[in-house]
Amino acid sequence: MNLNFYDSTDGQMIHTLAFPTQPIGQTTPAEIELHLWNRKDKTANWTAKDIEICVKTALDLSTGDTDINGQEIVTEALIEAKSNGVVGTGIIDDEQTAFTPINATGTFLIGDIPVNCARKIFFRLKSISGNSTRKALFLINLLYNYVRKTFYKIVEHTNERIFIGQEFLDEFI
């Protein structure tokens, strides 16, 4: 995978995310800072574009799953995110100050990420009155396109034929 989440120190790749326990209806839930890296420590000139983050159930569904598999989290858009801060050069900060609720259909859009750069993404889990789910598994999916800048050197070869008597001689210049 080319886009990967790392912890806030960029020392460890993150494969699972555990939100802290919080009281229901908390007005300012705890934030978890992750860095979304594009090919960390690589040099190939690939830029991740059109990046969308969405949340689906543990079975990669948007509807029809159980709450333990994250259905309530997806349906109620309880995961929120914002992009604020960058790591690396040649990348422009999204500077988002407000959190955006995300689910399977309400995706979270962020700016392009050049190679060996990262965006600081902050996630939080909103808890509202009436939630029945106390623990759940769910997926945070990344959708993106890759664009590679390629520079070509055009070399022109000409093929001239010179007529000498009954034969043709080919010369490559």
C-alpha positions as CSV (number, residue, x, y, z in Angstrom):
1,M,0.0,0.0,0.0
2,N,1.3,3.4,-0.9
3,L,-0.7,5.6,1.5
4,N,-0.2,4.5,5.1
5,F,-1.1,5.9,8.5
6,Y,1.7,6.5,11.0
7,D,1.5,7.7,14.6
8,S,2.1,11.3,15.5
9,T,5.9,10.8,15.8
10,D,6.1,9.1,12.4
11,G,7.8,6.1,14.1
12,Q,5.2,3.4,13.8
13,M,2.8,2.4,11.1
14,I,-0.7,2.2,12.4
15,H,-3.0,-0.7,11.4
16,T,-5.6,-0.4,14.2
17,L,-7.0,2.5,16.0
18,A,-8.4,2.4,19.5
19,F,-10.5,5.4,20.6
20,P,-10.4,6.1,24.3
21,T,-13.4,5.4,26.5
22,Q,-15.5,8.4,27.0
23,P,-18.8,9.4,28.6
24,I,-21.9,9.6,26.3
25,G,-22.6,13.0,25.1
26,Q,-19.1,14.4,25.7
27,T,-19.0,17.8,23.9
28,T,-15.3,17.6,23.1
29,P,-14.2,14.0,22.5
30,A,-10.5,13.1,22.6
31,E,-8.7,13.5,19.3
32,I,-6.2,11.0,17.8
33,E,-3.5,12.4,15.6
34,L,-2.3,10.3,12.7
35,H,-0.1,11.1,9.8
36,L,-1.2,9.9,6.4
37,W,2.1,9.3,4.5
38,N,2.5,8.9,0.7
39,R,5.4,6.4,0.2
40,K,7.3,7.4,3.3
41,D,11.1,7.5,2.7
42,K,10.7,6.8,-1.0
43,T,11.7,8.9,-4.0
44,A,9.6,7.8,-6.9
45,N,7.6,10.8,-8.1
46,W,4.1,9.5,-7.4
47,T,1.5,12.0,-6.1
48,A,-1.7,10.8,-4.4
49,K,-4.7,12.8,-5.6
50,D,-8.4,12.9,-5.1
51,I,-8.0,11.4,-1.6
52,E,-11.2,10.4,0.2
53,I,-11.6,8.8,3.6
54,C,-14.8,6.9,4.4
55,V,-15.9,4.6,7.2
56,K,-17.6,1.2,6.6
57,T,-18.5,-1.7,8.8
58,A,-16.1,-4.4,9.7
59,L,-17.5,-6.5,6.8
60,D,-16.9,-3.5,4.4
61,L,-20.6,-2.7,4.1
62,S,-22.4,0.6,4.3
63,T,-25.7,-0.9,5.5
64,G,-27.1,-4.2,6.8
65,D,-24.5,-5.1,9.3
66,T,-24.6,-5.4,13.1
67,D,-23.7,-2.8,15.6
68,I,-20.7,-4.8,16.9
69,N,-19.4,-4.6,13.3
70,G,-19.8,-0.8,13.4
71,Q,-23.2,-0.3,11.8
72,E,-24.3,2.3,14.3
73,I,-21.0,4.1,13.9
74,V,-21.4,4.2,10.1
75,T,-25.2,5.0,10.1
76,E,-24.8,7.8,12.7
77,A,-21.5,9.1,11.2
78,L,-19.9,9.0,14.6
79,I,-16.4,9.2,13.3
80,E,-15.2,12.7,12.6
81,A,-12.0,13.9,11.0
82,K,-10.0,17.0,10.0
83,S,-6.8,17.7,8.1
84,N,-4.6,20.3,9.8
85,G,-0.8,20.3,9.4
86,V,1.7,18.7,7.0
87,V,5.0,16.9,7.0
88,G,7.5,17.4,4.2
89,T,8.1,19.9,1.4
90,G,6.0,20.8,-1.6
91,I,2.7,20.1,0.2
92,I,0.0,22.7,1.0
93,D,-1.8,22.4,4.3
94,D,-5.6,21.9,4.2
95,E,-5.8,24.0,7.4
96,Q,-9.2,22.6,8.4
97,T,-10.3,23.8,11.9
98,A,-13.7,22.0,12.0
99,F,-14.3,18.3,12.2
100,T,-16.3,16.6,9.4
101,P,-18.5,13.6,10.1
102,I,-17.6,10.7,7.8
103,N,-19.4,7.4,7.0
104,A,-19.8,5.2,3.9
105,T,-21.4,7.8,1.8
106,G,-20.3,11.1,3.5
107,T,-16.6,10.9,2.6
108,F,-13.9,13.2,3.9
109,L,-11.9,14.9,1.2
110,I,-8.3,16.0,1.7
111,G,-5.7,17.6,-0.6
112,D,-3.0,15.9,-2.7
113,I,0.0,14.3,-1.0
114,P,3.4,14.3,-2.9
115,V,5.8,11.4,-2.4
116,N,7.5,11.3,1.0
117,C,5.1,13.8,2.5
118,A,2.2,13.5,5.0
119,R,-1.0,15.2,6.1
120,K,-1.8,15.3,9.8
121,I,-5.3,13.8,10.1
122,F,-7.2,14.1,13.4
123,F,-9.9,11.6,14.2
124,R,-12.4,11.5,17.0
125,L,-15.3,9.3,18.0
126,K,-18.5,11.2,18.8
127,S,-20.8,9.7,21.4
128,I,-24.4,10.8,21.5
129,S,-27.3,9.9,23.7
130,G,-29.1,6.8,22.6
131,N,-26.1,5.0,21.3
132,S,-26.4,1.3,22.0
133,T,-22.9,0.3,20.8
134,R,-20.3,0.1,23.5
135,K,-17.6,-1.6,21.4
136,A,-17.4,-2.0,17.7
137,L,-15.1,-2.8,14.8
138,F,-15.2,-0.8,11.6
139,L,-13.0,0.1,8.7
140,I,-11.5,3.4,7.7
141,N,-11.1,3.2,3.9
142,L,-8.8,5.3,1.7
143,L,-9.7,6.0,-1.9
144,Y,-7.2,7.8,-4.1
145,N,-5.6,8.1,-7.5
146,Y,-2.0,8.1,-8.3
147,V,-0.4,10.5,-10.8
148,R,3.2,10.1,-11.8
149,K,5.2,12.9,-13.4
150,T,7.4,11.5,-16.1
151,F,10.0,13.5,-18.1
152,Y,10.9,12.2,-21.5
153,K,14.0,13.0,-23.5
154,I,13.1,13.1,-27.1
155,V,15.8,11.7,-29.3
156,E,15.4,12.2,-33.0
157,H,16.8,9.6,-35.3
158,T,16.9,10.3,-39.0
159,N,17.4,7.8,-41.6
160,E,18.9,9.1,-44.9
161,R,19.4,7.0,-48.0
162,I,22.2,8.0,-50.3
163,F,22.0,6.6,-53.9
164,I,25.4,5.4,-55.2
165,G,25.1,3.6,-58.5
166,Q,22.9,0.5,-58.1
167,E,22.9,0.4,-54.2
168,F,21.4,2.2,-51.3
169,L,23.5,3.0,-48.2
170,D,21.8,3.7,-45.0
171,E,23.3,6.3,-42.6
172,F,22.0,7.0,-39.1
173,I,22.6,10.4,-37.8
